[in-house]
C-alpha cells in the first residue's frame, strides 16, 4: 500500500471525532434517502411501517454518533457499524427485493471500513 494512503488512514484513525462524524453523516444521508424512497412512488411490496422504523433508527444512529464524537473513543464505533449492517439488512428484507436498491447501502459500509480500519477489520464488515 502507498505510504501516503497509510499516513492518511493513520491520521483519520487517530481522530475518533472525525470517524464518528463521518458515521453520523452516513446514517443521516442513508435515512434521508430511505425517507425519499418512501414518499415517491414505490413498489407495493414495500413494508412501509418497517421501513419508516429503519429511518427512525438511522436518524437516531446519526444523532448518537454526533453525541459520541464529543467523548467516546473509537472502538465503540463498531457497535454502530453493526447497527448499520442490521438496518440495511432489514431494509433489503422489508423492501421485498433483497438484491434491490437498499442493498446498495452495503457499499457505504464497506467503504467506511476500508477507509478507517485495517484490512482485516474491513474484510470482516
C-alpha positions in Angstrom: 0.0 0.0 0.0 1.2 3.5 -0.8 2.8 5.4 2.1 0.5 8.4 1.7 -2.5 6.2 1.9 -1.2 4.6 5.1 -0.5 8.0 6.7 -3.9 9.3 5.7 -5.5 6.2 7.2 -3.5 6.5 10.4 -4.3 10.2 10.7 -8.0 9.5 10.4 -7.8 6.7 12.9 -6.1 9.0 15.4 -9.1 11.3 15.2 -12.0 9.4 16.6 -14.2 12.5 16.3 -13.7 12.5 12.5 -14.7 8.9 12.3 -17.8 9.3 14.5 -18.9 12.4 12.5 -18.4 10.5 9.2 -20.6 7.7 10.5 -23.2 10.3 11.6 -23.3 11.7 8.1 -23.7 8.3 6.5 -26.5 7.4 8.9 -28.2 10.7 8.2 -27.8 10.6 4.5 -29.0 6.9 4.4 -32.1 7.8 6.5 -32.9 10.7 4.2 -32.5 8.6 1.0 -34.7 6.0 2.7 -37.4 8.6 3.5 -37.3 9.9 0.0 -37.7 6.4 -1.4 -40.9 6.1 0.6 -42.5 9.4 -0.3 -42.1 8.9 -4.0 -44.0 6.2 -5.9 -42.5 2.8 -4.8 -43.4 -0.9 -5.2 -46.5 -2.2 -3.3 -44.3 -5.0 -1.8 -42.6 -2.5 0.5 -43.4 -2.9 4.2 -43.8 0.9 4.7 -44.1 0.6 8.5 -40.9 -1.4 9.0 -39.0 0.9 6.5 -40.1 4.0 8.4 -38.9 2.3 11.6 -35.5 1.9 9.8 -35.5 5.6 9.0 -36.1 6.5 12.7 -33.3 4.1 13.7 -30.9 5.6 11.2 -31.7 9.2 12.3 -31.2 8.1 15.9 -27.9 6.5 14.9 -26.8 9.8 13.3 -27.7 11.8 16.4 -26.0 9.2 18.7 -22.8 9.3 16.5 -22.7 13.1 16.8 -23.0 12.8 20.5 -20.4 10.1 20.7 -18.0 12.2 18.7 -17.7 14.5 21.7 -16.5 12.0 24.3 -16.2 8.4 23.1 -13.0 6.7 21.9 -13.0 4.9 18.5 -13.7 1.3 19.5 -17.4 1.6 20.2 -18.0 2.7 16.6 -18.0 -1.0 15.7 -21.3 -1.4 17.5 -22.8 1.4 15.4 -21.4 -0.2 12.2 -23.1 -3.5 13.2 -26.3 -1.5 13.8 -25.9 0.0 10.3 -25.5 -3.5 8.8 -28.6 -4.7 10.6 -30.6 -1.7 9.4 -29.5 -2.2 5.8 -30.4 -5.9 6.0 -33.8 -5.0 7.4 -34.4 -2.5 4.6 -33.5 -5.0 2.0 -35.7 -7.6 3.6 -38.7 -5.3 4.1 -38.5 -3.9 0.6 -39.3 -7.4 -0.7 -36.3 -7.2 -3.0 -33.1 -8.4 -1.2 -30.9 -7.5 -4.2 -32.6 -4.2 -4.8 -32.0 -0.5 -4.1 -31.4 -0.8 -0.3 -28.7 -3.4 -0.6 -26.5 -0.8 -2.2 -26.1 0.8 1.2 -23.8 -2.1 2.0 -21.2 -0.4 -0.3 -21.1 2.5 2.1 -20.4 0.3 5.0 -17.6 -1.5 3.1 -16.0 1.8 2.0 -16.3 3.2 5.6 -14.5 0.1 6.8 -11.8 0.2 4.2 -11.1 3.9 4.7 -10.9 3.9 8.5 -9.8 0.4 9.6 -7.3 -2.3 8.9 -7.8 -4.7 6.0 -8.8 -7.4 8.4 -11.5 -5.3 10.1 -12.7 -4.0 6.7 -13.0 -7.6 5.4 -15.0 -8.6 8.5 -17.5 -5.9 7.6 
